[in-house]
Protein backbone atom coordinates (compact mmCIF):
# COMPACT_ATOMS: atom_id res chain seq x y z
CA UNK A 1 0.00 0.00 0.00
CA UNK A 2 3.02 2.30 0.33
CA UNK A 3 3.30 4.84 -2.51
CA UNK A 4 6.55 3.80 -4.29
CA UNK A 5 7.37 7.20 -5.79
CA UNK A 6 7.36 8.76 -2.32
CA UNK A 7 9.40 5.85 -0.94
CA UNK A 8 11.92 6.18 -3.79
CA UNK A 9 12.18 9.92 -3.13
CA UNK A 10 13.12 9.12 0.47
CA UNK A 11 15.78 6.69 -0.79
CA UNK A 12 17.25 9.36 -3.10
CA UNK A 13 17.26 11.95 -0.32
CA UNK A 14 19.11 9.49 1.93
CA UNK A 15 21.77 8.91 -0.74
CA UNK A 16 22.11 12.69 -1.27
CA UNK A 17 22.57 13.20 2.48
CA UNK A 18 25.66 10.95 2.46
CA UNK A 19 27.62 13.68 0.59
CA UNK A 20 29.50 11.16 -1.54
CA UNK A 21 32.35 12.66 -3.55
CA UNK A 22 31.67 11.58 -7.14
CA UNK A 23 34.58 13.48 -8.66
CA UNK A 24 36.85 10.97 -10.43
CA UNK A 25 34.22 8.27 -9.79
CA UNK A 26 33.21 5.85 -12.53
CA UNK A 27 29.42 5.52 -12.57
CA UNK A 28 27.96 2.57 -14.49
CA UNK A 29 24.38 2.75 -15.77
CA UNK A 30 22.46 -0.40 -16.66
CA UNK A 31 19.02 -1.97 -16.41
CA UNK A 32 17.75 -5.13 -14.71
CA UNK A 33 14.41 -6.92 -14.97
CA UNK A 34 12.90 -8.37 -11.78
CA UNK A 35 11.71 -11.51 -13.54
CA UNK A 36 9.38 -12.87 -10.87
CA UNK A 37 7.38 -9.64 -10.62
CA UNK A 38 5.42 -10.19 -13.84
CA UNK A 39 2.04 -11.92 -14.06
CA UNK A 40 0.90 -13.28 -17.43
CA UNK A 41 -2.66 -13.98 -16.21
CA UNK A 42 -3.14 -10.31 -15.34
CA UNK A 43 -1.05 -9.22 -18.35
CA UNK A 44 1.26 -7.45 -15.93
CA UNK A 45 4.83 -7.00 -17.29
CA UNK A 46 7.83 -7.64 -15.10
CA UNK A 47 9.37 -4.68 -13.31
CA UNK A 48 12.41 -3.19 -15.09
CA UNK A 49 14.75 -0.81 -13.24
CA UNK A 50 17.63 1.27 -14.56
CA UNK A 51 20.27 1.86 -11.88
CA UNK A 52 23.39 3.99 -11.40
CA UNK A 53 26.25 2.22 -9.59
CA UNK A 54 29.29 4.05 -8.18
CA UNK A 55 32.03 1.48 -8.84
CA UNK A 56 34.62 2.84 -6.38
CA UNK A 57 32.25 3.70 -3.51
CA UNK A 58 30.24 0.51 -4.19
CA UNK A 59 26.90 2.27 -3.80
CA UNK A 60 23.73 2.40 -5.84
CA UNK A 61 23.19 6.13 -6.34
CA UNK A 62 19.75 6.19 -7.97
CA UNK A 63 17.25 4.12 -9.93
CA UNK A 64 14.36 4.72 -12.33
CA UNK A 65 11.49 2.39 -13.16
CA UNK A 66 10.72 1.81 -16.84
CA UNK A 67 7.83 0.06 -18.54
CA UNK A 68 10.06 -2.00 -20.84
CA UNK A 69 13.73 -2.49 -21.62
CA UNK A 70 13.39 -0.34 -24.75
CA UNK A 71 12.42 2.60 -22.54
CA UNK A 72 15.91 2.73 -21.02
CA UNK A 73 16.65 5.47 -23.56
CA UNK A 74 14.06 7.74 -21.93
CA UNK A 75 14.90 6.60 -18.38
CA UNK A 76 18.65 7.36 -18.52
CA UNK A 77 18.21 11.18 -18.82
CA UNK A 78 15.92 11.12 -15.75
CA UNK A 79 18.51 9.05 -13.89
CA UNK A 80 21.29 11.51 -14.75
CA UNK A 81 19.18 14.45 -13.54
CA UNK A 82 18.93 12.80 -10.11
CA UNK A 83 22.71 12.92 -9.54
CA UNK A 84 25.47 15.53 -9.26
CA UNK A 85 27.97 13.90 -11.63
CA UNK A 86 30.41 16.80 -12.04
CA UNK A 87 33.89 15.33 -12.64
CA UNK A 88 32.69 11.72 -12.90
CA UNK A 89 32.93 9.33 -15.87
CA UNK A 90 29.64 7.74 -16.98
CA UNK A 91 29.68 4.34 -18.68
CA UNK A 92 26.65 2.97 -20.55
CA UNK A 93 26.15 -0.01 -22.84
CA UNK A 94 25.03 0.29 -26.46
CA UNK A 95 21.40 0.98 -25.54
CA UNK A 96 22.42 4.38 -24.13
CA UNK A 97 24.60 5.40 -27.07
CA UNK A 98 22.41 8.38 -28.01
CA UNK A 99 23.36 11.97 -28.91
CA UNK A 100 20.89 13.47 -26.40
CA UNK A 101 22.33 11.37 -23.57
CA UNK A 102 25.92 12.29 -24.50
CA UNK A 103 24.95 15.98 -24.64
CA UNK A 104 23.32 15.83 -21.22
CA UNK A 105 26.40 14.20 -19.66
CA UNK A 106 28.63 16.95 -21.12
CA UNK A 107 26.22 19.65 -19.92
CA UNK A 108 26.44 18.17 -16.42
CA UNK A 109 30.24 18.53 -16.64
CA UNK A 110 31.03 14.82 -16.70
CA UNK A 111 32.74 12.50 -19.18
CA UNK A 112 31.30 9.47 -20.92
CA UNK A 113 32.42 6.12 -22.31
CA UNK A 114 29.65 4.64 -24.47
CA UNK A 115 29.72 1.14 -25.89
CA UNK A 116 29.11 1.04 -29.63
CA UNK A 117 27.27 -1.73 -31.46
CA UNK A 118 25.38 -2.09 -34.71
CA UNK A 119 22.24 -0.51 -33.29
CA UNK A 120 24.05 2.65 -34.52
CA UNK A 121 25.08 1.14 -37.90
CA UNK A 122 26.51 4.26 -39.59
CA UNK A 123 28.59 5.34 -36.60
CA UNK A 124 29.67 1.76 -35.84
CA UNK A 125 30.93 1.12 -39.38
CA UNK A 126 32.63 4.54 -39.54
CA UNK A 127 34.56 3.85 -36.33
CA UNK A 128 35.40 0.34 -37.50
CA UNK A 129 36.65 1.73 -40.83
CA UNK A 130 38.93 4.24 -39.08
CA UNK A 131 40.62 1.44 -37.13
CA UNK A 132 40.91 -0.77 -40.22
CA UNK A 133 42.54 2.06 -42.14
CA UNK A 134 44.85 2.87 -39.22
CA UNK A 135 46.19 -0.69 -39.13
CA UNK A 136 46.95 -0.90 -42.84
CA UNK A 137 50.52 -0.82 -44.11
CA UNK A 138 53.79 -0.82 -42.23
CA UNK A 139 53.39 2.49 -40.38
CA UNK A 140 50.32 1.78 -38.33
CA UNK A 141 48.35 4.73 -36.90
CA UNK A 142 50.54 7.17 -38.84
CA UNK A 143 49.49 10.80 -38.26
CA UNK A 144 46.83 9.65 -35.79
CA UNK A 145 47.18 10.82 -32.16
CA UNK A 146 46.78 7.59 -30.22
CA UNK A 147 47.93 5.48 -27.28
CA UNK A 148 47.73 1.73 -26.61
CA UNK A 149 47.74 -0.38 -23.47
CA UNK A 150 47.90 -4.16 -23.01
CA UNK A 151 46.91 -6.13 -19.92
CA UNK A 152 46.97 -9.85 -19.18
CA UNK A 153 44.66 -11.61 -16.76
CA UNK A 154 45.19 -15.11 -15.34
CA UNK A 155 42.15 -16.40 -13.48
CA UNK A 156 40.56 -19.83 -12.88
CA UNK A 157 42.48 -21.53 -15.68
CA UNK A 158 41.69 -18.75 -18.12
CA UNK A 159 44.26 -16.51 -19.75
CA UNK A 160 42.91 -13.27 -21.18
CA UNK A 161 44.83 -10.61 -23.09
CA UNK A 162 43.19 -7.23 -23.61
CA UNK A 163 44.57 -4.58 -25.95
CA UNK A 164 43.15 -1.08 -25.58
CA UNK A 165 43.57 1.55 -28.30
CA UNK A 166 42.30 5.14 -28.08
CA UNK A 167 42.45 7.53 -31.05
CA UNK A 168 41.79 11.27 -31.07
CA UNK A 169 41.31 13.53 -34.05
CA UNK A 170 44.04 15.99 -35.07
CA UNK A 171 41.20 18.51 -35.31
CA UNK A 172 38.92 17.91 -32.25
CA UNK A 173 36.15 20.03 -33.80
CA UNK A 174 35.60 17.39 -36.50
CA UNK A 175 34.68 14.82 -33.85
CA UNK A 176 32.54 17.21 -31.81
CA UNK A 177 30.51 18.30 -34.84
CA UNK A 178 29.59 14.64 -35.34
CA UNK A 179 28.80 13.82 -31.69
CA UNK A 180 28.43 16.01 -28.56
CA UNK A 181 31.69 16.25 -26.63
CA UNK A 182 33.37 13.48 -28.64
CA UNK A 183 37.15 13.44 -28.12
CA UNK A 184 38.15 9.87 -28.87
CA UNK A 185 37.18 6.52 -30.34
CA UNK A 186 38.29 3.36 -28.61
CA UNK A 187 38.87 -0.25 -29.50
CA UNK A 188 39.29 -3.22 -27.17
CA UNK A 189 40.61 -6.50 -28.60
CA UNK A 190 40.19 -9.53 -26.35
CA UNK A 191 41.92 -12.89 -26.77
CA UNK A 192 40.66 -15.45 -24.25
CA UNK A 193 42.27 -18.89 -23.87
CA UNK A 194 40.43 -21.53 -21.84
CA UNK A 195 41.55 -25.18 -21.89
CA UNK A 196 43.42 -24.60 -25.18
CA UNK A 197 40.30 -23.07 -26.76
CA UNK A 198 40.94 -19.56 -28.13
CA UNK A 199 38.17 -16.97 -28.44
CA UNK A 200 38.62 -13.54 -30.01
CA UNK A 201 36.34 -10.53 -29.79
CA UNK A 202 36.51 -6.83 -30.59
CA UNK A 203 34.51 -4.01 -29.05
CA UNK A 204 34.29 -0.34 -30.04
CA UNK A 205 33.56 2.76 -27.94
CA UNK A 206 33.06 6.49 -28.31
CA UNK A 207 34.21 8.73 -25.47
CA UNK A 208 34.69 12.32 -24.36
CA UNK A 209 38.18 11.34 -23.16
CA UNK A 210 41.09 12.19 -25.44
CA UNK A 211 43.87 9.71 -26.23
CA UNK A 212 46.10 10.96 -23.38
CA UNK A 213 43.53 9.66 -20.88
CA UNK A 214 43.76 6.07 -22.08
CA UNK A 215 44.35 4.78 -18.53
CA UNK A 216 41.02 6.26 -17.43
CA UNK A 217 39.39 4.82 -20.57
CA UNK A 218 40.80 1.36 -19.76
CA UNK A 219 39.60 1.63 -16.17
CA UNK A 220 36.10 2.75 -17.24
CA UNK A 221 35.72 -0.15 -19.71
CA UNK A 222 36.73 -2.70 -17.06
CA UNK A 223 34.70 -1.19 -14.23
CA UNK A 224 31.45 -0.93 -16.18
CA UNK A 225 30.87 -4.63 -15.49
CA UNK A 226 30.97 -4.00 -11.72
CA UNK A 227 27.29 -3.09 -11.90
CA UNK A 228 26.60 -6.63 -13.15
CA UNK A 229 28.75 -8.27 -10.46
CA UNK A 230 28.36 -6.01 -7.43
CA UNK A 231 24.71 -5.07 -7.92
CA UNK A 232 22.75 -7.34 -10.28
CA UNK A 233 24.54 -10.60 -9.40
CA UNK A 234 24.38 -9.79 -5.66
CA UNK A 235 20.64 -9.13 -5.91
CA UNK A 236 20.07 -12.44 -7.72
CA UNK A 237 22.33 -14.59 -5.54
CA UNK A 238 22.25 -12.80 -2.16
CA UNK A 239 18.57 -11.77 -2.23
CA UNK A 240 17.08 -14.27 -4.73
CA UNK A 241 15.40 -11.29 -6.39
CA UNK A 242 14.32 -13.04 -9.59
CA UNK A 243 12.57 -15.77 -7.56
CA UNK A 244 10.44 -13.29 -5.61
CA UNK A 245 6.96 -13.35 -7.18
CA UNK A 246 5.40 -10.44 -5.28
CA UNK A 247 3.32 -8.45 -7.75
CA UNK A 248 0.14 -7.30 -5.96
CA UNK A 249 -0.18 -3.49 -5.76
CA UNK A 250 3.17 -1.76 -5.39
CA UNK A 251 4.83 -4.69 -3.62
CA UNK A 252 7.36 -5.54 -6.37
CA UNK A 253 8.65 -1.98 -6.65
CA UNK A 254 8.73 -1.29 -2.90
CA UNK A 255 10.55 -4.55 -2.17
CA UNK A 256 13.06 -3.73 -4.93
CA UNK A 257 13.80 -0.40 -3.21
CA UNK A 258 14.21 -2.15 0.17
CA UNK A 259 16.63 -4.68 -1.33
CA UNK A 260 18.73 -1.87 -2.79
CA UNK A 261 18.81 -0.02 0.54
CA UNK A 262 19.97 -3.25 2.18
CA UNK A 263 22.65 -3.95 -0.43
CA UNK A 264 24.07 -0.43 -0.06
CA UNK A 265 24.41 -0.96 3.70
CA UNK A 266 25.82 -4.49 3.40
CA UNK A 267 28.41 -3.44 0.79
CA UNK A 268 29.69 -0.69 3.11
CA UNK A 269 30.08 -2.97 6.16
CA UNK A 270 33.58 -4.37 5.69
CA UNK A 271 34.27 -6.29 8.94
CA UNK A 272 32.40 -9.38 7.68
CA UNK A 273 34.32 -10.99 4.79
CA UNK A 274 31.65 -13.48 3.68
CA UNK A 275 29.10 -13.00 0.91
CA UNK A 276 25.92 -10.94 0.93
CA UNK A 277 23.62 -13.88 1.75
CA UNK A 278 25.79 -14.81 4.75
CA UNK A 279 25.89 -11.19 5.95
CA UNK A 280 22.10 -11.03 5.80
CA UNK A 281 21.80 -14.14 7.97
CA UNK A 282 24.38 -12.83 10.42
CA UNK A 283 22.45 -9.55 10.73
CA UNK A 284 19.33 -11.58 11.57
CA UNK A 285 21.12 -13.60 14.25
CA UNK A 286 23.42 -10.99 15.79
CA UNK A 287 21.96 -7.63 16.85
CA UNK A 288 25.42 -6.14 17.40
CA UNK A 289 26.35 -6.91 13.78
CA UNK A 290 22.96 -5.60 12.60
CA UNK A 291 23.73 -2.29 14.32
CA UNK A 292 27.13 -2.14 12.58
CA UNK A 293 25.38 -2.65 9.23
CA UNK A 294 22.79 0.05 9.92
CA UNK A 295 25.41 2.69 10.82
CA UNK A 296 27.88 1.70 8.09
C-alpha positions as CSV (number, residue, x, y, z in Angstrom):
1,X,0.0,0.0,0.0
2,X,3.0,2.3,0.3
3,X,3.3,4.8,-2.5
4,X,6.5,3.8,-4.3
5,X,7.4,7.2,-5.8
6,X,7.4,8.8,-2.3
7,X,9.4,5.8,-0.9
8,X,11.9,6.2,-3.8
9,X,12.2,9.9,-3.1
10,X,13.1,9.1,0.5
11,X,15.8,6.7,-0.8
12,X,17.2,9.4,-3.1
13,X,17.3,12.0,-0.3
14,X,19.1,9.5,1.9
15,X,21.8,8.9,-0.7
16,X,22.1,12.7,-1.3
17,X,22.6,13.2,2.5
18,X,25.7,11.0,2.5
19,X,27.6,13.7,0.6
20,X,29.5,11.2,-1.5
21,X,32.3,12.7,-3.5
22,X,31.7,11.6,-7.1
23,X,34.6,13.5,-8.7
24,X,36.9,11.0,-10.4
25,X,34.2,8.3,-9.8
26,X,33.2,5.8,-12.5
27,X,29.4,5.5,-12.6
28,X,28.0,2.6,-14.5
29,X,24.4,2.8,-15.8
30,X,22.5,-0.4,-16.7
31,X,19.0,-2.0,-16.4
32,X,17.8,-5.1,-14.7
33,X,14.4,-6.9,-15.0
34,X,12.9,-8.4,-11.8
35,X,11.7,-11.5,-13.5
36,X,9.4,-12.9,-10.9
37,X,7.4,-9.6,-10.6
38,X,5.4,-10.2,-13.8
39,X,2.0,-11.9,-14.1
40,X,0.9,-13.3,-17.4
41,X,-2.7,-14.0,-16.2
42,X,-3.1,-10.3,-15.3
43,X,-1.1,-9.2,-18.4
44,X,1.3,-7.4,-15.9
45,X,4.8,-7.0,-17.3
46,X,7.8,-7.6,-15.1
47,X,9.4,-4.7,-13.3
48,X,12.4,-3.2,-15.1
49,X,14.7,-0.8,-13.2
50,X,17.6,1.3,-14.6
51,X,20.3,1.9,-11.9
52,X,23.4,4.0,-11.4
53,X,26.2,2.2,-9.6
54,X,29.3,4.0,-8.2
55,X,32.0,1.5,-8.8
56,X,34.6,2.8,-6.4
57,X,32.3,3.7,-3.5
58,X,30.2,0.5,-4.2
59,X,26.9,2.3,-3.8
60,X,23.7,2.4,-5.8
61,X,23.2,6.1,-6.3
62,X,19.8,6.2,-8.0
63,X,17.3,4.1,-9.9
64,X,14.4,4.7,-12.3
65,X,11.5,2.4,-13.2
66,X,10.7,1.8,-16.8
67,X,7.8,0.1,-18.5
68,X,10.1,-2.0,-20.8
69,X,13.7,-2.5,-21.6
70,X,13.4,-0.3,-24.7
71,X,12.4,2.6,-22.5
72,X,15.9,2.7,-21.0
73,X,16.7,5.5,-23.6
74,X,14.1,7.7,-21.9
75,X,14.9,6.6,-18.4
76,X,18.7,7.4,-18.5
77,X,18.2,11.2,-18.8
78,X,15.9,11.1,-15.8
79,X,18.5,9.1,-13.9
80,X,21.3,11.5,-14.7
81,X,19.2,14.5,-13.5
82,X,18.9,12.8,-10.1
83,X,22.7,12.9,-9.5
84,X,25.5,15.5,-9.3
85,X,28.0,13.9,-11.6
86,X,30.4,16.8,-12.0
87,X,33.9,15.3,-12.6
88,X,32.7,11.7,-12.9
89,X,32.9,9.3,-15.9
90,X,29.6,7.7,-17.0
91,X,29.7,4.3,-18.7
92,X,26.7,3.0,-20.5
93,X,26.1,0.0,-22.8
94,X,25.0,0.3,-26.5
95,X,21.4,1.0,-25.5
96,X,22.4,4.4,-24.1
97,X,24.6,5.4,-27.1
98,X,22.4,8.4,-28.0
99,X,23.4,12.0,-28.9
100,X,20.9,13.5,-26.4
101,X,22.3,11.4,-23.6
102,X,25.9,12.3,-24.5
103,X,25.0,16.0,-24.6
104,X,23.3,15.8,-21.2
105,X,26.4,14.2,-19.7
106,X,28.6,16.9,-21.1
107,X,26.2,19.6,-19.9
108,X,26.4,18.2,-16.4
109,X,30.2,18.5,-16.6
110,X,31.0,14.8,-16.7
111,X,32.7,12.5,-19.2
112,X,31.3,9.5,-20.9
113,X,32.4,6.1,-22.3
114,X,29.6,4.6,-24.5
115,X,29.7,1.1,-25.9
116,X,29.1,1.0,-29.6
117,X,27.3,-1.7,-31.5
118,X,25.4,-2.1,-34.7
119,X,22.2,-0.5,-33.3
120,X,24.0,2.6,-34.5
121,X,25.1,1.1,-37.9
122,X,26.5,4.3,-39.6
123,X,28.6,5.3,-36.6
124,X,29.7,1.8,-35.8
125,X,30.9,1.1,-39.4
126,X,32.6,4.5,-39.5
127,X,34.6,3.9,-36.3
128,X,35.4,0.3,-37.5
129,X,36.6,1.7,-40.8
130,X,38.9,4.2,-39.1
131,X,40.6,1.4,-37.1
132,X,40.9,-0.8,-40.2
133,X,42.5,2.1,-42.1
134,X,44.9,2.9,-39.2
135,X,46.2,-0.7,-39.1
136,X,46.9,-0.9,-42.8
137,X,50.5,-0.8,-44.1
138,X,53.8,-0.8,-42.2
139,X,53.4,2.5,-40.4
140,X,50.3,1.8,-38.3
141,X,48.3,4.7,-36.9
142,X,50.5,7.2,-38.8
143,X,49.5,10.8,-38.3
144,X,46.8,9.6,-35.8
145,X,47.2,10.8,-32.2
146,X,46.8,7.6,-30.2
147,X,47.9,5.5,-27.3
148,X,47.7,1.7,-26.6
149,X,47.7,-0.4,-23.5
150,X,47.9,-4.2,-23.0
151,X,46.9,-6.1,-19.9
152,X,47.0,-9.8,-19.2
153,X,44.7,-11.6,-16.8
154,X,45.2,-15.1,-15.3
155,X,42.2,-16.4,-13.5
156,X,40.6,-19.8,-12.9
157,X,42.5,-21.5,-15.7
158,X,41.7,-18.8,-18.1
159,X,44.3,-16.5,-19.8
160,X,42.9,-13.3,-21.2
161,X,44.8,-10.6,-23.1
162,X,43.2,-7.2,-23.6
163,X,44.6,-4.6,-26.0
164,X,43.1,-1.1,-25.6
165,X,43.6,1.6,-28.3
166,X,42.3,5.1,-28.1
167,X,42.5,7.5,-31.1
168,X,41.8,11.3,-31.1
169,X,41.3,13.5,-34.1
170,X,44.0,16.0,-35.1
171,X,41.2,18.5,-35.3
172,X,38.9,17.9,-32.3
173,X,36.1,20.0,-33.8
174,X,35.6,17.4,-36.5
175,X,34.7,14.8,-33.9
176,X,32.5,17.2,-31.8
177,X,30.5,18.3,-34.8
178,X,29.6,14.6,-35.3
179,X,28.8,13.8,-31.7
180,X,28.4,16.0,-28.6
181,X,31.7,16.2,-26.6
182,X,33.4,13.5,-28.6
183,X,37.1,13.4,-28.1
184,X,38.2,9.9,-28.9
185,X,37.2,6.5,-30.3
186,X,38.3,3.4,-28.6
187,X,38.9,-0.3,-29.5
188,X,39.3,-3.2,-27.2
189,X,40.6,-6.5,-28.6
190,X,40.2,-9.5,-26.4
191,X,41.9,-12.9,-26.8
192,X,40.7,-15.5,-24.3
193,X,42.3,-18.9,-23.9
194,X,40.4,-21.5,-21.8
195,X,41.5,-25.2,-21.9
196,X,43.4,-24.6,-25.2
197,X,40.3,-23.1,-26.8
198,X,40.9,-19.6,-28.1
199,X,38.2,-17.0,-28.4
200,X,38.6,-13.5,-30.0
201,X,36.3,-10.5,-29.8
202,X,36.5,-6.8,-30.6
203,X,34.5,-4.0,-29.1
204,X,34.3,-0.3,-30.0
205,X,33.6,2.8,-27.9
206,X,33.1,6.5,-28.3
207,X,34.2,8.7,-25.5
208,X,34.7,12.3,-24.4
209,X,38.2,11.3,-23.2
210,X,41.1,12.2,-25.4
211,X,43.9,9.7,-26.2
212,X,46.1,11.0,-23.4
213,X,43.5,9.7,-20.9
214,X,43.8,6.1,-22.1
215,X,44.4,4.8,-18.5
216,X,41.0,6.3,-17.4
217,X,39.4,4.8,-20.6
218,X,40.8,1.4,-19.8
219,X,39.6,1.6,-16.2
220,X,36.1,2.7,-17.2
221,X,35.7,-0.1,-19.7
222,X,36.7,-2.7,-17.1
223,X,34.7,-1.2,-14.2
224,X,31.4,-0.9,-16.2
225,X,30.9,-4.6,-15.5
226,X,31.0,-4.0,-11.7
227,X,27.3,-3.1,-11.9
228,X,26.6,-6.6,-13.2
229,X,28.7,-8.3,-10.5
230,X,28.4,-6.0,-7.4
231,X,24.7,-5.1,-7.9
232,X,22.8,-7.3,-10.3
233,X,24.5,-10.6,-9.4
234,X,24.4,-9.8,-5.7
235,X,20.6,-9.1,-5.9
236,X,20.1,-12.4,-7.7
237,X,22.3,-14.6,-5.5
238,X,22.2,-12.8,-2.2
239,X,18.6,-11.8,-2.2
240,X,17.1,-14.3,-4.7
241,X,15.4,-11.3,-6.4
242,X,14.3,-13.0,-9.6
243,X,12.6,-15.8,-7.6
244,X,10.4,-13.3,-5.6
245,X,7.0,-13.3,-7.2
246,X,5.4,-10.4,-5.3
247,X,3.3,-8.4,-7.8
248,X,0.1,-7.3,-6.0
249,X,-0.2,-3.5,-5.8
250,X,3.2,-1.8,-5.4
251,X,4.8,-4.7,-3.6
252,X,7.4,-5.5,-6.4
253,X,8.7,-2.0,-6.7
254,X,8.7,-1.3,-2.9
255,X,10.6,-4.5,-2.2
256,X,13.1,-3.7,-4.9
257,X,13.8,-0.4,-3.2
258,X,14.2,-2.1,0.2
259,X,16.6,-4.7,-1.3
260,X,18.7,-1.9,-2.8
261,X,18.8,0.0,0.5
262,X,20.0,-3.3,2.2
263,X,22.6,-4.0,-0.4
264,X,24.1,-0.4,-0.1
265,X,24.4,-1.0,3.7
266,X,25.8,-4.5,3.4
267,X,28.4,-3.4,0.8
268,X,29.7,-0.7,3.1
269,X,30.1,-3.0,6.2
270,X,33.6,-4.4,5.7
271,X,34.3,-6.3,8.9
272,X,32.4,-9.4,7.7
273,X,34.3,-11.0,4.8
274,X,31.6,-13.5,3.7
275,X,29.1,-13.0,0.9
276,X,25.9,-10.9,0.9
277,X,23.6,-13.9,1.8
278,X,25.8,-14.8,4.8
279,X,25.9,-11.2,6.0
280,X,22.1,-11.0,5.8
281,X,21.8,-14.1,8.0
282,X,24.4,-12.8,10.4
283,X,22.5,-9.6,10.7
284,X,19.3,-11.6,11.6
285,X,21.1,-13.6,14.3
286,X,23.4,-11.0,15.8
287,X,22.0,-7.6,16.8
288,X,25.4,-6.1,17.4
289,X,26.3,-6.9,13.8
290,X,23.0,-5.6,12.6
291,X,23.7,-2.3,14.3
292,X,27.1,-2.1,12.6
293,X,25.4,-2.6,9.2
294,X,22.8,0.1,9.9
295,X,25.4,2.7,10.8
296,X,27.9,1.7,8.1
